[in-house]
Amino acid sequence: MKKILSILVRNRPGVLSHVAGLVTRRGYNVESIAAGPTENREITRITLVVKGEEPVLDQVTKQIRKLIDVIKVEPIPHEAAMTGELALITVSFTPEKKSEIMSLIGLLGLAIKHIERDSATVMIAGSAQSIDTAINGLSPFHIKAMARTGLVALPLLENGSPAWREQGAGGPREPRRGPVPGHGHHGACRG
């Protein structure tokens, strides 16, 4: 079983390493971890994707909640989440293959971020499946380098927007709980 945790923490040095350290010390299987600022510059959101049996995953959540700088830990069901990833891929090619790879880049919907005589760096943002498709499509060429962010996620409201509501002046925001009916593009990057 896979679980997505949205973790709101105080934006202080070392908080991400405390969360990562707790998870690795306990031997939990981390599929991805991503962190970045929220709409409140004093709060950082960490998206943690862990795999394991349900009792183990529940234990991960309980242990993270005990950390001092953790404001909120929210398990997000995949079907009730807006999710996405980003990847940068550098692929090399011979001059004879340049037009073929440029066509493929266009067909896959990749954005060219940098191009040289014999290589191109492209970017894709979307679902894990769309990134895997791009990687598979580019694999006949030589992939020189790749960086992938890992999953980021927000819970959704019924109307498809992020599920945050204020809890008072300046206080942390709370996600609304529960599945979202009518969202058929699970895992796709929605914006």
MDTraj code that builds the backbone (N, CA, C; nanometers):
import mdtraj as md
import numpy as np

residues = "MET LYS LYS ILE LEU SER ILE LEU VAL ARG ASN ARG PRO GLY VAL LEU SER HIS VAL ALA GLY LEU VAL THR ARG ARG GLY TYR ASN VAL GLU SER ILE ALA ALA GLY PRO THR GLU ASN ARG GLU ILE THR ARG ILE THR LEU VAL VAL LYS GLY GLU GLU PRO VAL LEU ASP GLN VAL THR LYS GLN ILE ARG LYS LEU ILE ASP VAL ILE LYS VAL GLU PRO ILE PRO HIS GLU ALA ALA MET THR GLY GLU LEU ALA LEU ILE THR VAL SER PHE THR PRO GLU LYS LYS SER GLU ILE MET SER LEU ILE GLY LEU LEU GLY LEU ALA ILE LYS HIS ILE GLU ARG ASP SER ALA THR VAL MET ILE ALA GLY SER ALA GLN SER ILE ASP THR ALA ILE ASN GLY LEU SER PRO PHE HIS ILE LYS ALA MET ALA ARG THR GLY LEU VAL ALA LEU PRO LEU LEU GLU ASN GLY SER PRO ALA TRP ARG GLU GLN GLY ALA GLY GLY PRO ARG GLU PRO ARG ARG GLY PRO VAL PRO GLY HIS GLY HIS HIS GLY ALA CYS ARG GLY".split()
xyz = np.array([
    [0.0839, -0.1184, 0.0000],
    [0.0000, 0.0000, 0.0000],
    [0.0879, 0.1241, 0.0000],
    [0.0426, 0.2275, -0.0702],
    [0.1140, 0.3538, -0.0771],
    [0.0308, 0.4611, -0.0077],
    [0.0981, 0.5502, 0.0655],
    [0.0284, 0.6565, 0.1366],
    [0.0969, 0.7899, 0.1067],
    [0.0140, 0.8928, 0.0781],
    [0.0638, 1.0287, 0.0581],
    [0.0381, 1.1063, 0.1864],
    [0.1433, 1.1661, 0.2426],
    [0.1288, 1.2508, 0.3609],
    [0.1631, 1.3936, 0.3238],
    [0.0740, 1.4848, 0.3543],
    [0.1007, 1.6270, 0.3397],
    [0.1344, 1.6781, 0.4791],
    [0.2561, 1.7283, 0.4955],
    [0.3053, 1.7677, 0.6277],
    [0.3353, 1.9176, 0.6263],
    [0.2675, 1.9926, 0.7117],
    [0.2960, 2.1351, 0.7260],
    [0.3904, 2.1524, 0.8444],
    [0.5021, 2.2217, 0.8199],
    [0.6025, 2.2425, 0.9238],
    [0.6410, 2.3896, 0.9288],
    [0.6956, 2.4299, 1.0422],
    [0.7485, 2.5654, 1.0532],
    [0.8709, 2.5746, 0.9630],
    [0.8828, 2.6849, 0.8926],
    [0.9926, 2.7041, 0.7981],
    [1.1192, 2.7418, 0.8750],
    [1.1851, 2.6403, 0.9289],
    [1.3075, 2.6592, 1.0078],
    [1.4155, 2.5659, 0.9557],
    [1.5423, 2.6059, 0.9722],
    [1.6518, 2.5183, 0.9278],
    [1.6471, 2.3835, 1.0001],
    [1.6697, 2.2768, 0.9238],
    [1.6809, 2.1440, 0.9811],
    [1.5522, 2.0654, 0.9947],
    [1.4359, 2.1282, 0.9697],
    [1.3087, 2.0573, 0.9886],
    [1.2958, 1.9415, 0.8894],
    [1.3291, 1.9646, 0.7632],
    [1.3207, 1.8579, 0.6642],
    [1.4118, 1.7410, 0.7032],
    [1.5312, 1.7718, 0.7514],
    [1.6224, 1.6633, 0.7899],
    [1.5691, 1.5873, 0.9119],
    [1.4979, 1.6564, 1.0025],
    [1.4373, 1.5864, 1.1168],
    [1.3291, 1.4888, 1.0705],
    [1.2448, 1.5332, 0.9765],
    [1.1398, 1.4460, 0.9241],
    [1.2021, 1.3278, 0.8505],
    [1.2967, 1.3569, 0.7607],
    [1.3626, 1.2501, 0.6837],
    [1.4381, 1.1548, 0.7760],
    [1.5052, 1.2103, 0.8762],
    [1.5797, 1.1279, 0.9709],
    [1.4906, 1.0348, 1.0498],
    [1.3756, 1.0849, 1.0942],
    [1.2815, 1.0005, 1.1678],
    [1.2348, 0.8849, 1.0801],
    [1.2018, 0.9155, 0.9566],
    [1.1509, 0.8136, 0.8657],
    [1.2584, 0.7087, 0.8370],
    [1.3805, 0.7515, 0.8103],
    [1.4867, 0.6553, 0.7769],
    [1.5323, 0.5758, 0.8993],
    [1.5380, 0.6399, 1.0160],
    [1.5767, 0.5669, 1.1379],
    [1.4797, 0.4548, 1.1693],
    [1.3535, 0.4760, 1.1382],
    [1.2510, 0.3750, 1.1668],
    [1.2454, 0.2684, 1.0576],
    [1.3201, 0.2895, 0.9490],
    [1.3257, 0.1906, 0.8419],
    [1.2044, 0.1894, 0.7509],
    [1.1290, 0.3008, 0.7467],
    [1.0142, 0.3069, 0.6580],
    [1.0616, 0.3201, 0.5139],
    [0.9834, 0.2668, 0.4208],
    [1.0181, 0.2685, 0.2795],
    [0.9643, 0.3968, 0.2159],
    [1.0532, 0.4938, 0.1908],
    [1.0146, 0.6219, 0.1317],
    [1.0247, 0.6120, -0.0200],
    [0.9133, 0.6393, -0.0887],
    [0.9147, 0.6427, -0.2342],
    [0.9606, 0.7791, -0.2840],
    [0.9129, 0.8865, -0.2204],
    [0.9602, 1.0207, -0.2559],
    [0.9343, 1.1170, -0.1411],
    [1.0133, 1.2230, -0.1401],
    [0.9957, 1.3305, -0.0429],
    [1.0258, 1.4616, -0.1158],
    [0.9343, 1.5572, -0.1029],
    [0.9509, 1.6873, -0.1685],
    [0.9079, 1.7942, -0.0694],
    [0.9782, 1.9067, -0.0710],
    [0.9462, 2.0155, 0.0218],
    [0.9514, 2.1486, -0.0515],
    [0.8666, 2.2401, -0.0086],
    [0.8673, 2.3736, -0.0669],
    [0.7789, 2.4668, 0.0130],
    [0.7918, 2.5956, -0.0136],
    [0.7135, 2.6940, 0.0615],
    [0.5648, 2.6853, 0.0288],
    [0.4845, 2.7346, 0.1219],
    [0.3397, 2.7430, 0.1014],
    [0.3034, 2.8887, 0.0760],
    [0.1742, 2.9176, 0.0759],
    [0.1279, 3.0551, 0.0604],
    [0.1675, 3.1417, 0.1800],
    [0.2026, 3.0775, 0.2909],
    [0.2505, 3.1465, 0.4110],
    [0.4012, 3.1207, 0.4205],
    [0.4807, 3.2248, 0.4081],
    [0.6266, 3.2064, 0.4013],
    [0.6873, 3.1491, 0.5297],
    [0.6098, 3.1428, 0.6362],
    [0.6592, 3.0847, 0.7605],
    [0.6318, 2.9340, 0.7690],
    [0.5621, 2.8803, 0.6681],
    [0.5253, 2.7392, 0.6684],
    [0.5754, 2.6715, 0.5410],
    [0.6314, 2.5529, 0.5569],
    [0.6764, 2.4700, 0.4453],
    [0.5879, 2.3468, 0.4387],
    [0.5575, 2.3043, 0.3155],
    [0.4825, 2.1800, 0.2971],
    [0.5810, 2.0719, 0.2521],
    [0.5777, 1.9601, 0.3204],
    [0.6551, 1.8424, 0.2810],
    [0.5547, 1.7390, 0.2331],
    [0.5758, 1.6885, 0.1119],
    [0.4940, 1.5783, 0.0611],
    [0.5790, 1.4535, 0.0704],
    [0.5312, 1.3573, 0.1470],
    [0.6036, 1.2329, 0.1709],
    [0.5190, 1.1179, 0.1177],
    [0.5779, 1.0362, 0.0322],
    [0.5091, 0.9182, -0.0189],
    [0.5815, 0.7967, 0.0377],
    [0.5087, 0.7176, 0.1159],
    [0.5672, 0.5997, 0.1801],
    [0.4895, 0.4750, 0.1388],
    [0.5604, 0.3627, 0.1366],
    [0.5000, 0.2337, 0.1045],
    [0.5111, 0.1418, 0.2243],
    [0.4104, 0.0580, 0.2417],
    [0.4146, -0.0396, 0.3493],
    [0.2760, -0.0861, 0.3872],
    [0.2708, -0.1666, 0.4899],
    [0.1442, -0.2165, 0.5422],
    [0.0754, -0.1053, 0.6212],
    [-0.0561, -0.1085, 0.6268],
    [-0.1348, -0.0031, 0.6919],
    [-0.0914, 0.0266, 0.8354],
    [-0.0674, -0.0737, 0.9214],
    [-0.0241, -0.0409, 1.0579],
    [0.1099, 0.0338, 1.0604],
    [0.1990, -0.0017, 0.9708],
    [0.3289, 0.0658, 0.9629],
    [0.3101, 0.2095, 0.9167],
    [0.2243, 0.2299, 0.8177],
    [0.1994, 0.3650, 0.7665],
    [0.1312, 0.4523, 0.8710],
    [0.0417, 0.3952, 0.9494],
    [-0.0205, 0.4707, 1.0585],
    [0.0845, 0.5122, 1.1617],
    [0.1807, 0.4240, 1.1867],
    [0.2891, 0.4539, 1.2808],
    [0.3760, 0.5689, 1.2301],
    [0.4023, 0.5725, 1.0978],
    [0.4793, 0.6827, 1.0382],
    [0.4107, 0.8152, 1.0703],
    [0.2801, 0.8204, 1.0462],
    [0.2031, 0.9430, 1.0702],
    [0.2111, 0.9853, 1.2163],
    [0.1929, 0.8916, 1.3073],
    [0.1975, 0.9229, 1.4510],
    [0.3351, 0.9740, 1.4937],
    [0.4412, 0.9122, 1.4425],
    [0.5764, 0.9532, 1.4796],
    [0.6081, 1.0931, 1.4269],
    [0.5676, 1.1244, 1.3055],
    [0.5939, 1.2569, 1.2487],
    [0.5204, 1.3643, 1.3272],
    [0.3969, 1.3356, 1.3687],
    [0.3184, 1.4340, 1.4455],
    [0.3877, 1.4742, 1.5751],
    [0.4741, 1.3893, 1.6292],
    [0.5423, 1.4176, 1.7559],
    [0.6584, 1.5160, 1.7418],
    [0.7046, 1.5416, 1.6188],
    [0.8163, 1.6337, 1.6005],
    [0.7737, 1.7763, 1.6340],
    [0.8617, 1.8513, 1.6978],
    [0.8302, 1.9844, 1.7508],
    [0.7806, 2.0821, 1.6451],
    [0.8484, 2.0924, 1.5313],
    [0.8129, 2.1929, 1.4311],
    [0.7038, 2.1491, 1.3350],
    [0.6438, 2.0329, 1.3575],
    [0.5359, 1.9852, 1.2718],
    [0.4052, 2.0490, 1.3175],
    [0.3368, 2.1152, 1.2255],
    [0.2088, 2.1799, 1.2534],
    [0.0941, 2.0828, 1.2285],
    [0.1010, 2.0107, 1.1161],
    [-0.0091, 1.9217, 1.0781],
    [0.0435, 1.8118, 0.9873],
    [-0.0075, 1.6923, 1.0066],
    [0.0197, 1.5788, 0.9186],
    [-0.1149, 1.5310, 0.8672],
    [-0.1320, 1.5327, 0.7366],
    [-0.2599, 1.4960, 0.6769],
    [-0.2399, 1.3869, 0.5728],
    [-0.2869, 1.2648, 0.5999],
    [-0.2874, 1.1636, 0.4937],
    [-0.3860, 1.2076, 0.3850],
    [-0.3450, 1.1995, 0.2596],
    [-0.4320, 1.2399, 0.1491],
    [-0.4612, 1.1176, 0.0620],
    [-0.5872, 1.0779, 0.0518],
    [-0.6196, 0.9702, -0.0417],
    [-0.5871, 1.0157, -0.1841],
    [-0.5262, 0.9290, -0.2619],
    [-0.4825, 0.9655, -0.3969],
    [-0.5988, 1.0179, -0.4813],
    [-0.7168, 0.9587, -0.4646],
    [-0.8317, 1.0016, -0.5449],
    [-0.8847, 1.1384, -0.5030],
    [-0.8418, 1.1917, -0.3898],
    [-0.8874, 1.3219, -0.3419],
    [-0.7724, 1.4225, -0.3409],
    [-0.6758, 1.4022, -0.4316],
    [-0.5573, 1.4883, -0.4317],
    [-0.5271, 1.5427, -0.5700],
    [-0.4750, 1.6631, -0.5726],
    [-0.4143, 1.7190, -0.6921],
    [-0.2662, 1.6838, -0.6788],
    [-0.2136, 1.6067, -0.7726],
    [-0.0752, 1.5613, -0.7626],
    [0.0006, 1.5939, -0.8899],
    [0.1306, 1.5984, -0.8788],
    [0.2136, 1.6200, -0.9956],
    [0.3604, 1.6036, -0.9638],
    [0.4393, 1.5909, -1.0683],
    [0.5844, 1.5820, -1.0590],
    [0.6440, 1.6672, -1.1689],
    [0.7718, 1.6902, -1.1593],
    [0.8453, 1.7624, -1.2624],
    [0.9736, 1.6855, -1.2894],
    [1.0145, 1.6815, -1.4160],
    [1.1408, 1.6164, -1.4513],
    [1.2146, 1.7016, -1.5532],
    [1.3454, 1.7080, -1.5374],
    [1.4356, 1.7658, -1.6367],
    [1.5188, 1.6512, -1.6921],
    [1.5270, 1.6425, -1.8234],
    [1.5969, 1.5322, -1.8882],
    [1.6886, 1.5883, -1.9954],
    [1.8163, 1.5516, -1.9911],
    [1.9104, 1.5885, -2.0964],
    [1.9356, 1.4655, -2.1816],
    [1.9122, 1.4796, -2.3097],
    [1.9277, 1.3692, -2.4039],
    [2.0253, 1.4123, -2.5133],
    [2.1148, 1.3197, -2.5510],
    [2.2091, 1.3507, -2.6580],
    [2.1660, 1.2824, -2.7866],
    [2.2118, 1.3364, -2.8993],
    [2.1743, 1.2825, -3.0293],
    [2.2822, 1.3186, -3.1301],
    [2.2843, 1.2443, -3.2384],
    [2.3757, 1.2758, -3.3483],
    [2.3068, 1.3784, -3.4374],
    [2.3834, 1.4526, -3.5174],
    [2.3206, 1.5499, -3.6087],
    [2.2175, 1.4860, -3.7016],
    [2.2402, 1.3615, -3.7394],
    [2.1460, 1.2917, -3.8273],
    [2.0123, 1.2641, -3.7582],
    [2.0125, 1.2542, -3.6271],
    [1.8922, 1.2206, -3.5506],
    [1.8226, 1.3443, -3.4917],
    [1.8780, 1.4630, -3.5147],
    [1.8240, 1.5840, -3.4519],
    [1.6771, 1.6075, -3.4887],
    [1.6426, 1.5975, -3.6164],
    [1.5030, 1.6231, -3.6543],
    [1.4098, 1.5171, -3.5944],
    [1.4567, 1.3931, -3.5847],
    [1.3755, 1.2861, -3.5254],
    [1.3480, 1.3141, -3.3777],
    [1.4500, 1.3541, -3.3047],
    [1.4298, 1.3803, -3.1615],
    [1.3472, 1.5064, -3.1396],
    [1.3631, 1.6074, -3.2248],
    [1.2817, 1.7286, -3.2108],
    [1.1337, 1.6968, -3.2342],
    [1.1058, 1.6101, -3.3302],
    [0.9669, 1.5673, -3.3536],
    [0.9123, 1.4929, -3.2327],
    [0.9943, 1.4031, -3.1771],
    [0.9528, 1.3260, -3.0600],
    [0.9273, 1.4175, -2.9402],
    [1.0135, 1.5157, -2.9194],
    [0.9965, 1.6119, -2.8094],
    [0.8628, 1.6843, -2.8241],
    [0.8310, 1.7251, -2.9458],
    [0.7025, 1.7903, -2.9708],
    [0.5849, 1.6975, -2.9493],
    [0.5967, 1.5745, -2.9978],
    [0.4912, 1.4752, -2.9834],
    [0.4624, 1.4444, -2.8364],
    [0.5685, 1.4383, -2.7551],
    [0.5534, 1.4092, -2.6121],
    [0.5105, 1.5307, -2.5303],
    [0.5076, 1.6484, -2.5925],
    [0.4675, 1.7701, -2.5218],
    [0.5707, 1.8210, -2.4238],
    [0.6971, 1.7961, -2.4535],
    [0.8049, 1.8388, -2.3655],
    [0.8455, 1.9811, -2.3987],
    [0.8896, 2.0554, -2.2982],
    [0.9373, 2.1923, -2.3176],
    [1.0897, 2.1888, -2.3278],
    [1.1423, 2.2453, -2.4351],
    [1.2878, 2.2528, -2.4504],
    [1.3382, 2.3681, -2.3645],
    [1.4256, 2.3373, -2.2700],
    [1.4800, 2.4397, -2.1806],
    [1.6186, 2.4849, -2.2241],
    [1.6925, 2.3966, -2.2934],
    [1.8273, 2.4304, -2.3410],
    [1.8607, 2.3363, -2.4561],
    [1.9243, 2.3900, -2.5586],
    [1.9611, 2.3052, -2.6718],
    [2.1026, 2.3382, -2.7169],
    [2.1753, 2.2341, -2.7489],
    [2.3114, 2.2430, -2.8039],
    [2.3104, 2.1710, -2.9385],
    [2.4255, 2.1666, -3.0028],
    [2.4390, 2.0998, -3.1324],
    [2.4064, 1.9506, -3.1229],
    [2.4436, 1.8889, -3.0103],
    [2.4275, 1.7439, -2.9981],
    [2.3497, 1.7001, -2.8736],
    [2.2794, 1.7922, -2.8087],
    [2.1997, 1.7556, -2.6914],
    [2.0893, 1.8581, -2.6668],
    [1.9904, 1.8154, -2.5909],
    [1.8802, 1.9036, -2.5514],
    [1.8388, 1.8682, -2.4095],
    [1.8040, 1.9708, -2.3334],
    [1.7463, 1.9497, -2.2009],
    [1.6001, 1.9889, -2.2095],
    [1.5139, 1.8944, -2.1710],
    [1.3703, 1.9160, -2.1788],
    [1.3101, 1.9080, -2.0396],
    [1.1901, 1.9655, -2.0269],
    [1.1194, 1.9629, -1.8997],
    [0.9786, 1.9105, -1.9244],
    [0.9308, 1.8338, -1.8269],
    [0.7928, 1.7877, -1.8295],
    [0.7368, 1.7983, -1.6883],
    [0.6138, 1.8446, -1.6794],
    [0.5412, 1.8470, -1.5523],
    [0.4106, 1.7737, -1.5755],
    [0.3763, 1.6845, -1.4843],
    [0.2523, 1.6099, -1.4989],
    [0.2476, 1.4930, -1.4031],
    [0.1720, 1.3937, -1.4403],
    [0.1589, 1.2746, -1.3574],
    [0.2848, 1.1898, -1.3676],
    [0.3029, 1.1005, -1.2722],
    [0.4162, 1.0077, -1.2774],
    [0.4112, 0.9268, -1.4060],
    [0.2914, 0.8901, -1.4492],
    [0.2759, 0.8119, -1.5719],
    [0.3218, 0.8919, -1.6941],
    [0.2887, 1.0211, -1.7021],
    [0.3303, 1.1008, -1.8172],
    [0.4822, 1.1183, -1.8194],
    [0.5425, 1.1297, -1.7027],
    [0.6888, 1.1411, -1.6966],
    [0.7531, 1.0091, -1.7367],
    [0.6996, 0.8977, -1.6893],
    [0.7508, 0.7664, -1.7295],
    [0.7396, 0.7476, -1.8804],
    [0.6279, 0.7926, -1.9388],
    [0.6088, 0.7827, -2.0836],
    [0.7154, 0.8632, -2.1578],
    [0.7436, 0.9847, -2.1089],
    [0.8468, 1.0671, -2.1725],
    [0.9836, 1.0007, -2.1635],
    [1.0154, 0.9463, -2.0479],
    [1.1452, 0.8785, -2.0294],
    [1.1556, 0.7590, -2.1232],
    [1.0496, 0.6798, -2.1313],
    [1.0495, 0.5640, -2.2220],
    [1.0626, 0.6072, -2.3678],
    [0.9958, 0.7171, -2.4034],
    [1.0038, 0.7669, -2.5405],
    [1.1439, 0.8152, -2.5772],
    [1.2125, 0.8742, -2.4794],
    [1.3474, 0.9267, -2.5042],
    [1.4560, 0.8203, -2.4886],
    [1.4227, 0.7071, -2.4304],
    [1.5251, 0.6056, -2.4006],
    [1.5995, 0.5501, -2.5219],
    [1.5414, 0.5447, -2.6431],
    [1.6220, 0.4999, -2.7571],
    [1.7404, 0.5935, -2.7867],
    [1.7288, 0.7178, -2.7415],
    [1.8392, 0.8119, -2.7519],
    [1.9186, 0.8011, -2.6217],
    [2.0308, 0.8641, -2.6131],
    [2.1130, 0.8540, -2.4924],
    [2.0682, 0.9595, -2.3910],
    [2.0071, 0.9161, -2.2798],
    [1.9722, 1.0083, -2.1709],
    [2.0989, 1.0293, -2.0899],
    [2.1513, 1.1528, -2.0960],
    [2.2772, 1.1847, -2.0278],
    [2.2565, 1.2162, -1.8804],
    [2.1456, 1.2804, -1.8486],
    [2.1189, 1.3208, -1.7101],
    [1.9689, 1.3378, -1.6923],
    [1.9268, 1.3165, -1.5683],
    [1.7854, 1.3340, -1.5370],
    [1.7707, 1.3725, -1.3907],
    [1.6775, 1.4637, -1.3631],
    [1.6400, 1.4997, -1.2261],
    [1.4880, 1.4983, -1.2207],
    [1.4364, 1.4349, -1.1158],
    [1.2920, 1.4208, -1.0993],
    [1.2558, 1.4642, -0.9577],
    [1.1494, 1.5442, -0.9435],
    [1.1175, 1.6019, -0.8134],
    [1.0572, 1.5040, -0.7149],
    [0.9844, 1.4068, -0.7604],
    [0.9008, 1.3283, -0.6707],
    [0.7650, 1.3952, -0.6622],
    [0.6707, 1.3266, -0.6049],
    [0.5324, 1.3703, -0.6013],
    [0.5123, 1.4893, -0.5075],
    [0.4328, 1.5856, -0.5513],
    [0.3802, 1.6897, -0.4631],
    [0.2286, 1.6791, -0.4710],
    [0.1602, 1.7148, -0.3629],
    [0.0152, 1.6942, -0.3584],
    [-0.0535, 1.7972, -0.2705],
    [-0.1772, 1.8275, -0.3069],
    [-0.2691, 1.9080, -0.2261],
    [-0.4034, 1.8368, -0.2243],
    [-0.4740, 1.8405, -0.1111],
    [-0.6104, 1.7865, -0.1104],
    [-0.7021, 1.8774, -0.1915],
    [-0.8102, 1.8229, -0.2425],
    [-0.9040, 1.8982, -0.3265],
    [-1.0384, 1.9199, -0.2592],
    [-1.1046, 2.0281, -0.2981],
    [-1.2445, 2.0517, -0.2622],
    [-1.3325, 1.9873, -0.3683],
    [-1.4612, 1.9884, -0.3478],
    [-1.5524, 1.9310, -0.4460],
    [-1.5446, 2.0020, -0.5796],
    [-1.5125, 2.1317, -0.5809],
    [-1.5056, 2.2040, -0.7072],
    [-1.3700, 2.1893, -0.7760],
    [-1.2802, 2.1089, -0.7176],
    [-1.1520, 2.0817, -0.7813],
    [-1.0398, 2.1746, -0.7415],
    [-1.0663, 2.2711, -0.6511],
    [-0.9575, 2.3586, -0.6081],
    [-0.8959, 2.3072, -0.4783],
    [-0.7740, 2.3542, -0.4452],
    [-0.7105, 2.3087, -0.3210],
    [-0.8017, 2.3305, -0.2004],
    [-0.8015, 2.2347, -0.1091],
    [-0.8970, 2.2299, 0.0011],
    [-0.8443, 2.2963, 0.1275],
    [-0.8251, 2.4261, 0.1245],
    [-0.7764, 2.4960, 0.2432],
    [-0.8788, 2.5972, 0.2874],
    [-0.8976, 2.6083, 0.4169],
    [-0.9830, 2.7125, 0.4732],
    [-0.9128, 2.7706, 0.5946],
    [-0.9320, 2.8973, 0.6184],
    [-0.8662, 2.9657, 0.7298],
    [-0.9182, 2.9132, 0.8628],
    [-0.8302, 2.9095, 0.9625],
    [-0.8685, 2.8719, 1.0982],
    [-0.8514, 2.9899, 1.1928],
    [-0.8709, 3.1076, 1.1450],
    [-0.8516, 3.2240, 1.2298],
    [-0.7374, 3.3082, 1.1767],
    [-0.7271, 3.4271, 1.2260],
    [-0.6286, 3.5227, 1.1772],
    [-0.4868, 3.4706, 1.1945],
    [-0.4196, 3.4506, 1.0831],
    [-0.2791, 3.4114, 1.0856],
    [-0.2533, 3.2673, 1.1252],
    [-0.3574, 3.1910, 1.1583],
    [-0.3375, 3.0529, 1.2009],
    [-0.3138, 2.9597, 1.0840],
    [-0.2689, 2.8374, 1.1136],
    [-0.2470, 2.7431, 1.0054],
    [-0.3772, 2.7072, 0.9357],
    [-0.3663, 2.6685, 0.8110],
    [-0.4835, 2.6302, 0.7345],
    [-0.5039, 2.4806, 0.7453],
    [-0.6287, 2.4422, 0.7472],
    [-0.6654, 2.3016, 0.7641],
    [-0.7224, 2.2463, 0.6346],
    [-0.6781, 2.1271, 0.5915],
    [-0.7403, 2.0660, 0.4745],
    [-0.8776, 2.0103, 0.5089],
    [-0.9690, 2.0191, 0.4153],
    [-1.0995, 1.9558, 0.4319],
    [-1.0818, 1.8077, 0.4067],
    [-1.1491, 1.7266, 0.4830],
    [-1.1317, 1.5819, 0.4734],
    [-1.2367, 1.5203, 0.3807],
    [-1.2050, 1.4000, 0.3337],
    [-1.3010, 1.3225, 0.2571],
    [-1.2691, 1.3176, 0.1102],
    [-1.3186, 1.2135, 0.0426],
    [-1.2939, 1.1985, -0.1001],
    [-1.3704, 1.3022, -0.1806],
    [-1.3250, 1.3241, -0.2995],
    [-1.3866, 1.4217, -0.3875],
    [-1.4565, 1.3476, -0.5008],
    [-1.5894, 1.3555, -0.5072],
    [-1.6598, 1.2855, -0.6144],
    [-1.6383, 1.3556, -0.7485],
    [-1.6395, 1.2754, -0.8547],
    [-1.6372, 1.3327, -0.9883],
    [-1.5013, 1.3689, -1.0433],
    [-1.3923, 1.3272, -0.9820],
    [-1.2599, 1.3585, -1.0339],
    [-1.2004, 1.2321, -1.0937],
    [-1.2016, 1.2235, -1.2262],
    [-1.1573, 1.1023, -1.2928],
    [-1.0123, 1.1009, -1.3334],
    [-0.9379, 1.2108, -1.3217],
    [-0.7994, 1.2165, -1.3667],
    [-0.7062, 1.2023, -1.2494],
    [-0.7126, 1.0900, -1.1806],
    [-0.6324, 1.0680, -1.0614],
    [-0.4850, 1.0695, -1.0955],
    [-0.4093, 1.1436, -1.0171],
    [-0.2657, 1.1467, -1.0357],
    [-0.2201, 1.2473, -1.1385],
    [-0.3106, 1.3049, -1.2145],
    [-0.2696, 1.4022, -1.3152],
    [-0.2447, 1.5364, -1.2514],
    [-0.1577, 1.6117, -1.3102],
    [-0.1283, 1.7449, -1.2606],
    [-0.2450, 1.8340, -1.3002],
    [-0.3124, 1.8898, -1.2035],
    [-0.4252, 1.9768, -1.2297],
    [-0.3905, 2.1165, -1.1822],
    [-0.4317, 2.2157, -1.2532],
    [-0.3991, 2.3500, -1.2080],
    [-0.5005, 2.4444, -1.2323],
])
top = md.Topology()
chain = top.add_chain()
for i, resn in enumerate(residues, 1):
    res = top.add_residue(resn, chain, resSeq=i)
    for name in ("N", "CA", "C"):
        top.add_atom(name, md.element.get_by_symbol(name[0]), res)
traj = md.Trajectory(xyz[None], top)
